[in-house]
Structure formats: C-alpha cells, structure tokens
Amino acid sequence: MAGRELDGQVFDVVLLGTGVEQAIVASEAAAAGRSVLHVDRSGWYGGGYACFTPSRLVEWAGGARDRRLVPRVELAENTAGAAAESALAGVRQGEREYALDLAPRAALCRGSLVELLIDTGVGDHVQFRGVEHNYLVRPGGPPQRIPASKEDVFASAALSLVEKRKLMRLLATVGDDAQYAAAVAAAGDAEFSQFLRDRFRLDGDLLDAVRYAVARVGPGEPVAARAGCERVRAYVRSMGRYGRMAYLCALYGSGSEIAQAFCRACAVAGGTYVLAADVGPVTRAPDDDDGSGDGDGDGARFRVPLAGGAVRARHVVMDASYAPPDAVRVASTLSRAICILDRPALGDDATATASYVAEQGAVSLLYTTRATMSAPAGRAVLYAWTPGALDERRGLLASALSATHGPAAAPLLTIYMEVNVLAAAPVEHVPGLHIVDTPDATLGLEPAVAAARRILGPGLGIEAYM
C-alpha cells in the first residue's frame, strides 16, 4: 500500500534502515526543511540496535535475522533441575518487561550524543539511568570496582598507597589542560599502553583498568598515546556531570530508544515513515546516468523500489546491510552474548560496565536490571562481546560471563551470536549515496554521531546542531 501511495514521489533524502546514525540524519534533515522518507524492512525501529523480548529475540534468531549480518546464533538454556525449569518459565511469564539489546550501548555524560540530545531537544523525550559502577574482572576473582572519583581513589581498599599516587597523577594530568597538552606532546608516536607504563608507571591491574575499562581499548586494537589519552580525558570529564558516573544508559533499550526518539522528531518535522517495507535494490535514476541529478530537472539521482511502486531520491542513506554484496565488505567479526540471570549479581537496582581480562583476550560487558527497564524485578541481563569468530571466542565469552556474575547468580538463558560488521567497500564513490556501517564493538554512541555528522555536513550540506 505504501509503495503505491508514494509511487513517483521525489524526496531530498531517502533513508534505508532505522539505526541511530540514520535516525539522527533523518531528524536533522527534516528539521532543516528537507523532504525525508525513512524506510525499514523490519517491523521495528533500531536496525542493528534493535531490542526484543526473549521470545521475540529467539524468533528473530530463528528466522528474521539477516544472515549476512548475523551468520550464526546459538541458544544455551539452563535446564538442570526443576528449579531451573521453573525459573525459565518465569522468564517467559515476565518477558514483556525485558528489553534485550542486539548491540548494547551507553553514552558519555559529556559526549557528543548527549550534547546533540540537549541542543535539539530530542533528549526531552528519552529517559536515562546513570551507569553507576565500572569493574575490572579477572579469571577466578570477584569483580574489582574501579574508582569513579578522586574520593574513591583515596577510599579504595583495593589500591596500595603507591597505586593511589600513580592513579591520582594520571587524573591530575588529564584534568589539567596545560599538563595534558604537555604530556601528549611528549608522547609523540608512542603506543598508549607503553606511554602509561613510561609516563605514569602503571602496570598490572591498574594498567588494565585504565586501558580496557576507562579508555575502552579493544583487545589487539592499536591505539596511539594521543588517542588513548583523549579517551581517558573524555571519561574523566564525563564524571560528575550527572553524578559520579561517566556513562548514561537509555531506558527501554540502550540504542533502539535513542533511534526512536530521533525518528519521532523527524516525523514531527514532516518526515514520512514506512516500516515492514519490501525494499528493492537502489539504482541510478533512468535519466541520470551521469550522477548529476539533473535528468529531468528535479535533481533526483536514484530510484528506490518499494512494494507496488518506486520513489526517486536526491540522496540515499542506507545501512550497509541494505547495500548489494559488491558495495560492502566485512570490516570485522564480533562474538556477542546476551545472558539472562536468575537474580541480580551486581545489584538489584544498578547498571554497570565491566571489562574481563584474561590471557586468552579481553571482553567488554554491560550489566542491566530493572533500573533501565530492561529486566523485571529479581532478574538481570549481562551482555558480553569481543572481537573474533564464535568458534574461537565462545569459551572466552562464557568465562567472562561466569567470572562477572560469579556464584551470586546463575544464567537462565544465554544467546551467543556471531556478528559481521559491514562497511562500505573501497569502490568508486557514487555522489549522493551514503553507506552507514553496522554496529561495531564500541560501547559509546559517540561514533554514531560522528558518522551522522559526516553525512549531514559534507554530504547534505546541513550544519544545524552538528
């Protein structure tokens, strides 16, 4: 029906996929007076950031998922004993209170996403909860809480006096503009971890805490000293804005709720939305073979088929999963796990990030409860992700989950996924066509804002709020 109603219409911007990046572009384009058509072949918002109830997630894993994006899914149920079976039944009964993220995210309190939400007013329609705790987790040991302030550093019983001095020196350096500039200039081309060893004498757990849990450096990720220090500085500056925490997590779905908020803003500004759409392959408009957009005077460069018709567009912004195979590449592969716990392990009304570090590699984790409306009371959700194929990383994920929740909780249902991160292939640029990477291994949503900014500014010539 929508395709027939829209057949022949010309839009300034047609967006395929309702991920965070496309939602930001759609909202800003509509606010700038551009005609916008936003389409998703799924019946829900969020794209790769979507969230589901447990049964919907299992349904998605069994048939609705894009196998080019998520080639493999494994389900592991705790079925040992009548008590576990009763707990599983409880998950099903309370499943409407779950919001399980495909790609869990958080936002720095002083990061670009929060600033954009404030500047545009979209933040008035999103609720957040602070991520109160950050942990470093080792095999066999309980999670070690990372200090969230100078007061925490002094009060910590886990840090020796020498370690407290080292950490305070780092915090003082990144917090002072002159000291920070001097330290970064002296670092030159040094690698981040080596710089921390040489400049601040960090080692052992303290080095891993700063590298993995504060700077969020991925395992094997090459990070220069300047880039690593910028991450630490962003983290430290975010603490204290809305409390002791550095990150905020959206209620009802950490990524999808953000995407929906920007989509609503676009719709209010006149954007048109079509979900569950049968989208055909995007082609050059028949009378615009040279890409100039002046074939018949309407400036349309592209033809976008929809069920029952087709629209024309001056610009097309598409999620990489909508692009033809020869236009995208697999930039990286991730292994993810979503684990529903039978009881809260790190607090009943808390949200936390964690970094598991072992000889086999490092794993990023996010812990959510009823505090973010992502689980019913008495339950918790623990997310884990790390680079690499599932065959190689499933054991590492399981170890990270077990070490983080410990004996305080048991997994009821764990869903393991192998996820390909799709990105534009290095082919000849097509003017007006913008391909957005699918969600990667980062925790923060700031890269999504940066991607939207690149499309809005150089691509569409829209600078509002960006």
Salt bridges, closest charged atoms under 4 A:
ASP12 OD1 - ARG314 NH1 2.68
ASP66 OD2 - ARG41 NH2 3.32
GLU74 OE2 - ARG72 NH2 2.35
GLU74 OE1 - ARG394 NE 2.66
GLU77 OE2 - ARG92 NH2 3.77
GLU115 OE2 - ARG241 NH1 2.48
GLU132 OE2 - ARG129 NH2 2.61
ASP152 OD2 - ARG244 NH2 2.57
ASP177 OD1 - ARG233 NH2 2.47
ASP177 OD1 - ARG237 NH2 2.83
GLU191 OE2 - ARG211 NH1 3.30
ASP205 OD1 - ARG138 NH2 2.76
ASP208 OD2 - ARG138 NH2 2.44
GLU221 OE2 - ARG231 NH2 2.70
ASP287 OD1 - ARG312 NH2 3.49
ASP296 OD2 - ARG312 NH2 3.20
ASP298 OD2 - ARG312 NH2 3.33
ASP342 OD2 - ARG343 NH1 3.20
ASP348 OD2 - ARG370 NH2 2.91
ASP349 OD1 - ARG129 NH1 3.60
ASP391 OD1 - ARG72 NH1 2.30
ASP440 OD1 - ARG105 NH2 3.50
